[in-house]
Amino acid sequence: TFTTFLSSTIIARMILNFSDDLKRNIILCLPAHDILKLLSTCTDLHRIGCENSTLWDILLQRDDPERLESFHIKEMYEYQQEQLLQLKSKNDDDIMIHDRFEEVRCYKKSRRRRRKKAGISCETSQRSYIQSSHVTALSQVRWKTLMPDPSTPDRREGHLMTNLNGRIVLTGGYCSDEDIYILDVPVSGNKNNSSGSGGWKAVKPLQNDCSPSYVYGATLTNINDNCAVRFGGFQAGGCTLECSSLYLLMHSKNEKNKIDQFQWIDLNKRVCGPKPEPRAYHSATLVGNRYLVIIGGMKTGCSIMSEAILDVKTWTWLPQAVCRRANNNSKGGKDWPSRRYGHSVVLHEKKDRLVLFGGG
């Protein structure tokens, strides 16, 4: 496969021996992801992408001609404004170009010169192509209110919500309700939708030796399609009695009647390693389908920023946080976030990093 081909830096360097036309033809045959990977394998190939604005224009023409057209219209307008300013400065209206074809010819002739002079010979075209390949704009975002029914959960906050096997699952929070709720979301415009009008369905968890304590402000993070891990939370009102308890919520279907079933499993006696700091209103994000990274949170009377990492393959708490806290940066600021709770953390898989936002 070509993915294997691109993964080898040695083979990528062999491309350097090809002619420029052959290099460009190879690049033009690749999808966007492999093009960027190829150009990042070595300095000389990277230079091809940095110095060849025509290459990016051809790629834009191939993958997103509408963006290329709008990009050229903008440049054409800037060129026309530049010509008008020159005419006004010379106070000579007789030399204005009235012929449209002549204007376009002059524009194309000066385009490369103007780009090089401005120091953006390739950057703008490259940025436009990357945006076209990796940025997706939603055509419409609209909220829809689901009418309440007898099975609608009670009002609550600090609850848990996730997706297991395509089921939207809600449980817990600041309430006295221990049921698990499944939300049936209707698909608008689909007359044959089996989901009907949508609504909530309450499900009692299967009875076993495990009965998770009441918490709010905990996290429920999927570790696969069937299971999610619950960690932490407050066990008493007034944001008090924080905990570091760990439970596994499993989803399955009854083989006979195909009814959704949920079961809690107590992990506290199974987990090895030093227990992390108790907390609530923290974040918990699965990284690499193995490591549950817990960041920040709230304790009674204060907030924290300590990290904890759980290996969900071996059910082991790592002995120490792997986050490296650097010294103050050159601008006098800190290179790590301050203590906080109620924040959001999401995994950016393509760049292999966690992105944190907000919090109190």
C-alpha positions as CSV (number, residue, x, y, z in Angstrom):
1,T,0.0,0.0,0.0
2,F,1.1,3.6,-0.5
3,T,0.7,4.2,3.3
4,T,3.6,1.8,3.8
5,F,5.5,3.5,1.0
6,L,5.1,6.9,2.7
7,S,6.0,5.6,6.1
8,S,9.6,4.9,4.9
9,T,11.8,7.9,5.0
10,I,14.4,6.1,3.0
11,I,12.0,5.5,0.1
12,A,10.8,9.1,0.4
13,R,14.3,10.4,0.0
14,M,14.7,8.3,-3.2
15,I,12.0,10.5,-4.7
16,L,14.5,13.4,-4.5
17,N,16.4,11.8,-7.4
18,F,13.4,12.1,-9.6
19,S,12.8,15.1,-11.9
20,D,10.7,17.9,-10.7
21,D,7.9,17.0,-13.1
22,L,7.9,13.4,-11.9
23,K,7.9,14.5,-8.3
24,R,4.9,16.8,-9.0
25,N,3.0,14.0,-10.8
26,I,3.5,11.6,-7.9
27,I,2.2,14.3,-5.4
28,L,-0.8,15.0,-7.7
29,C,-1.8,11.3,-7.6
30,L,-2.0,11.2,-3.8
31,P,-4.9,12.1,-1.4
32,A,-4.5,15.2,0.8
33,H,-3.4,13.3,4.0
34,D,-0.6,11.4,2.1
35,I,0.6,14.6,0.4
36,L,1.1,16.4,3.7
37,K,2.8,13.3,5.1
38,L,5.1,13.0,2.1
39,L,6.2,16.6,2.2
40,S,7.0,16.3,5.9
41,T,9.4,13.4,5.6
42,C,12.5,15.4,4.8
43,T,13.7,19.0,4.3
44,D,14.1,18.8,0.5
45,L,10.6,17.5,-0.1
46,H,9.2,20.1,2.3
47,R,11.0,22.8,0.3
48,I,9.0,21.6,-2.8
49,G,5.8,22.4,-1.0
50,C,7.1,25.7,0.4
51,E,8.3,27.1,-2.9
52,N,5.8,25.8,-5.5
53,S,2.6,27.8,-5.3
54,T,1.4,26.4,-8.6
55,L,1.4,22.9,-7.1
56,W,-1.1,24.0,-4.4
57,D,-3.2,25.7,-7.0
58,I,-3.4,22.5,-9.1
59,L,-4.3,20.5,-6.0
60,L,-7.0,23.1,-5.1
61,Q,-8.3,22.8,-8.7
62,R,-8.4,19.0,-8.3
63,D,-10.1,18.8,-4.8
64,D,-11.9,22.1,-4.3
65,P,-12.3,24.2,-7.5
66,E,-14.9,26.5,-5.9
67,R,-12.4,27.6,-3.2
68,L,-9.7,28.1,-5.8
69,E,-12.0,30.3,-7.8
70,S,-13.0,32.4,-4.8
71,F,-9.3,32.6,-3.9
72,H,-8.4,33.9,-7.4
73,I,-11.3,36.4,-7.4
74,K,-10.0,37.9,-4.2
75,E,-6.5,38.2,-5.7
76,M,-7.9,39.7,-8.9
77,Y,-9.8,42.3,-6.9
78,E,-6.7,43.2,-4.9
79,Y,-4.8,43.5,-8.2
80,Q,-7.5,45.8,-9.6
81,Q,-7.4,48.0,-6.6
82,E,-3.6,48.2,-6.8
83,Q,-3.9,49.2,-10.5
84,L,-6.5,51.9,-9.6
85,L,-4.2,53.3,-6.9
86,Q,-1.3,53.5,-9.4
87,L,-3.5,55.3,-11.9
88,K,-4.7,57.8,-9.4
89,S,-1.2,58.5,-8.2
90,K,-0.1,59.1,-11.8
91,N,-3.3,61.1,-12.5
92,D,-3.4,59.5,-15.9
93,D,-6.9,58.0,-16.8
94,D,-5.9,57.3,-20.4
95,I,-3.9,54.2,-19.6
96,M,-6.7,52.4,-17.8
97,I,-7.2,48.9,-19.2
98,H,-10.6,48.4,-20.6
99,D,-10.1,45.2,-22.3
100,R,-11.1,42.4,-19.9
101,F,-8.9,39.8,-21.5
102,E,-5.9,42.1,-21.4
103,E,-6.6,42.8,-17.8
104,V,-6.6,39.1,-17.0
105,R,-3.4,38.6,-19.0
106,C,-1.7,41.4,-17.1
107,Y,-3.0,40.0,-13.8
108,K,-1.6,36.5,-14.4
109,K,1.7,37.9,-15.6
110,S,2.2,40.0,-12.4
111,R,0.7,37.4,-10.0
112,R,3.9,35.5,-9.4
113,R,5.9,38.7,-9.2
114,R,3.6,40.3,-6.6
115,R,3.5,37.1,-4.5
116,K,7.2,36.9,-4.4
117,K,7.6,40.5,-3.6
118,A,5.1,40.2,-0.8
119,G,6.9,37.2,0.7
120,I,3.8,35.0,0.4
121,S,4.7,33.1,-2.8
122,C,3.3,29.9,-1.5
123,E,1.9,30.3,2.0
124,T,-1.5,31.5,1.0
125,S,-2.1,28.8,-1.5
126,Q,-0.8,26.1,0.9
127,R,-3.0,27.4,3.7
128,S,-6.1,27.4,1.4
129,Y,-5.5,23.8,0.4
130,I,-5.0,22.6,4.0
131,Q,-8.2,24.4,5.0
132,S,-10.0,22.8,2.1
133,S,-8.7,19.3,3.0
134,H,-9.1,19.4,6.8
135,V,-11.6,22.0,7.8
136,T,-15.3,21.1,7.5
137,A,-18.0,23.7,7.8
138,L,-21.4,22.6,9.2
139,S,-24.1,23.8,6.9
140,Q,-26.6,24.2,9.7
141,V,-26.8,23.7,13.5
142,R,-30.3,23.7,15.0
143,W,-31.6,22.9,18.5
144,K,-34.8,20.8,18.7
145,T,-36.9,20.5,21.9
146,L,-38.1,16.9,22.7
147,M,-41.5,16.9,24.3
148,P,-41.5,15.5,27.8
149,D,-43.2,12.2,28.5
150,P,-43.8,10.1,31.7
151,S,-40.4,8.6,31.3
152,T,-38.5,11.9,31.1
153,P,-35.7,12.0,33.8
154,D,-36.1,14.4,36.7
155,R,-34.2,17.7,36.6
156,R,-30.6,17.3,37.7
157,E,-27.1,18.7,37.3
158,G,-23.7,17.1,37.6
159,H,-25.1,14.0,35.8
160,L,-23.4,11.5,33.5
161,M,-24.2,11.1,29.8
162,T,-22.5,9.0,27.1
163,N,-23.1,6.8,24.0
164,L,-23.0,3.0,24.4
165,N,-23.6,0.8,21.3
166,G,-25.4,3.7,19.6
167,R,-27.6,4.3,22.7
168,I,-27.5,7.8,24.4
169,V,-27.3,6.9,28.1
170,L,-28.0,9.2,31.1
171,T,-27.6,8.4,34.8
172,G,-26.7,9.9,38.1
173,G,-26.3,13.6,39.0
174,Y,-27.7,15.7,41.9
175,C,-30.9,13.7,42.3
176,S,-32.3,10.7,44.1
177,D,-32.8,8.7,40.9
178,E,-30.6,5.6,40.4
179,D,-32.2,4.5,37.1
180,I,-30.4,4.5,33.8
181,Y,-32.2,6.3,30.9
182,I,-31.9,5.7,27.2
183,L,-32.8,8.5,24.8
184,D,-34.4,7.6,21.5
185,V,-33.6,10.4,19.1
186,P,-35.8,10.8,16.1
187,V,-34.2,11.5,12.7
188,S,-35.8,14.5,11.1
189,G,-37.1,14.0,7.5
190,N,-37.0,10.2,7.7
191,K,-40.5,8.8,7.3
192,N,-39.3,5.3,7.7
193,N,-37.4,6.0,10.9
194,S,-37.8,3.2,13.4
195,S,-37.1,5.6,16.2
196,G,-40.6,7.0,16.0
197,S,-41.2,10.3,17.8
198,G,-38.3,9.8,20.1
199,G,-38.3,9.9,23.9
200,W,-36.8,8.5,27.1
201,K,-36.9,5.0,28.4
202,A,-36.0,4.1,32.0
203,V,-34.0,0.9,32.7
204,K,-33.2,-0.6,36.1
205,P,-29.6,-1.8,36.3
206,L,-29.1,-5.5,36.8
207,Q,-29.0,-6.5,40.5
208,N,-25.6,-7.8,41.7
209,D,-23.3,-7.3,44.6
210,C,-22.3,-3.9,43.2
211,S,-24.4,-0.8,44.0
212,P,-22.5,2.4,43.2
213,S,-22.8,5.2,45.7
214,Y,-24.8,8.3,44.8
215,V,-22.5,10.9,43.2
216,Y,-22.7,14.1,41.1
217,G,-19.9,15.9,39.2
218,A,-18.3,12.5,38.3
219,T,-17.2,11.5,34.8
220,L,-18.4,8.6,32.6
221,T,-15.9,7.8,29.8
222,N,-16.3,5.2,27.1
223,I,-13.4,2.7,26.8
224,N,-15.1,0.7,24.1
225,D,-18.6,0.4,22.5
226,N,-20.0,-1.6,25.4
227,C,-18.3,-0.1,28.5
228,A,-17.8,3.2,30.2
229,V,-15.7,4.1,33.3
230,R,-17.2,6.3,36.1
231,F,-14.7,8.1,38.3
232,G,-14.9,10.5,41.2
233,G,-17.7,12.9,42.2
234,F,-19.2,14.4,45.3
235,Q,-21.2,12.1,47.6
236,A,-22.9,14.8,49.7
237,G,-24.7,18.1,49.1
238,G,-22.9,21.4,49.1
239,C,-20.0,20.1,47.1
240,T,-18.6,18.0,49.9
241,L,-17.3,14.5,50.4
242,E,-15.4,14.1,47.2
243,C,-14.3,10.6,46.2
244,S,-12.0,8.7,43.9
245,S,-14.2,5.6,43.4
246,L,-14.1,3.7,40.2
247,Y,-17.0,1.8,38.5
248,L,-17.5,0.2,35.1
249,L,-20.9,0.5,33.4
250,M,-21.6,-2.4,30.9
251,H,-24.3,-2.5,28.2
252,S,-25.7,-5.6,26.7
253,K,-28.9,-7.0,25.2
254,N,-31.0,-9.8,26.5
255,E,-30.7,-12.7,24.0
256,K,-34.3,-13.6,24.2
257,N,-36.2,-10.4,24.0
258,K,-33.4,-8.0,22.8
259,I,-34.0,-5.6,25.7
260,D,-31.2,-3.2,26.7
261,Q,-29.4,-4.3,29.9
262,F,-27.0,-2.3,32.1
263,Q,-24.8,-3.6,34.9
264,W,-22.4,-1.8,37.3
265,I,-19.1,-3.5,38.2
266,D,-17.0,-2.3,41.2
267,L,-13.4,-1.8,40.1
268,N,-12.1,-0.3,43.4
269,K,-10.7,-3.7,44.6
270,R,-9.3,-4.7,41.2
271,V,-7.3,-1.6,40.5
272,C,-3.6,-1.5,41.4
273,G,-1.3,1.4,42.0
274,P,-1.5,4.5,44.1
275,K,-5.0,6.0,44.3
276,P,-5.3,9.5,42.7
277,E,-6.6,12.6,44.6
278,P,-10.3,12.5,45.2
279,R,-12.2,15.1,43.1
280,A,-15.3,16.1,41.2
281,Y,-16.1,18.2,38.1
282,H,-12.9,17.1,36.5
283,S,-12.2,15.8,33.0
284,A,-11.5,12.2,31.9
285,T,-10.4,11.5,28.4
286,L,-9.3,8.2,26.8
287,V,-6.0,8.4,24.9
288,G,-4.8,5.7,22.6
289,N,-7.7,3.4,23.5
290,R,-5.9,2.6,26.7
291,Y,-5.0,5.4,29.0
292,L,-7.8,7.3,30.9
293,V,-6.3,10.8,31.5
294,I,-8.0,12.6,34.4
295,I,-7.2,16.4,34.7
296,G,-8.1,18.9,37.4
297,G,-11.3,19.0,39.3
298,M,-12.8,20.3,42.5
299,K,-12.5,19.4,46.2
300,T,-14.3,20.8,49.2
301,G,-13.4,24.5,49.3
302,C,-10.8,24.5,46.5
303,S,-9.9,23.4,43.0
304,I,-6.9,21.3,41.8
305,M,-4.9,20.7,38.6
306,S,-3.2,17.4,39.4
307,E,-3.3,14.7,36.7
308,A,-4.0,11.0,37.1
309,I,-3.7,8.3,34.5
310,L,-5.4,4.9,34.5
311,D,-4.3,2.0,32.3
312,V,-7.7,0.4,31.4
313,K,-6.0,-2.7,29.9
314,T,-4.3,-3.7,33.2
315,W,-6.5,-1.6,35.5
316,T,-3.5,0.1,37.0
317,W,-3.0,3.7,38.2
318,L,0.3,4.9,36.8
319,P,2.6,5.8,39.7
320,Q,3.1,9.4,38.7
321,A,1.7,11.9,36.3
322,V,3.6,12.0,33.0
323,C,2.8,15.7,32.3
324,R,6.0,17.7,32.3
325,R,5.6,21.1,33.9
326,A,8.1,23.5,32.4
327,N,9.4,26.7,33.9
328,N,7.9,30.1,33.1
329,N,8.1,31.0,29.4
330,S,9.9,33.9,27.9
331,K,6.8,36.2,28.2
332,G,6.6,35.7,31.9
333,G,3.6,33.4,31.8
334,K,3.2,29.8,32.9
335,D,3.4,26.8,30.5
336,W,0.7,24.8,32.3
337,P,-2.9,25.7,33.2
338,S,-4.0,27.0,36.6
339,R,-6.1,25.0,39.0
340,R,-9.7,24.6,37.7
341,Y,-12.9,22.5,37.6
342,G,-15.8,22.3,35.2
343,H,-13.5,22.5,32.2
344,S,-13.5,20.5,28.9
345,V,-10.7,18.4,27.5
346,V,-10.9,16.8,24.0
347,L,-8.4,14.5,22.2
348,H,-7.1,15.8,18.9
349,E,-6.1,12.4,17.4
350,K,-4.4,13.7,14.2
351,K,-2.0,15.9,16.2
352,D,-1.8,13.5,19.2
353,R,-2.6,16.1,21.8
354,L,-5.2,17.0,24.4
355,V,-6.9,20.4,24.1
356,L,-8.2,22.0,27.4
357,F,-10.7,24.9,27.5
358,G,-12.5,26.9,30.2
359,G,-13.2,26.0,33.8
360,G,-13.6,27.8,37.0
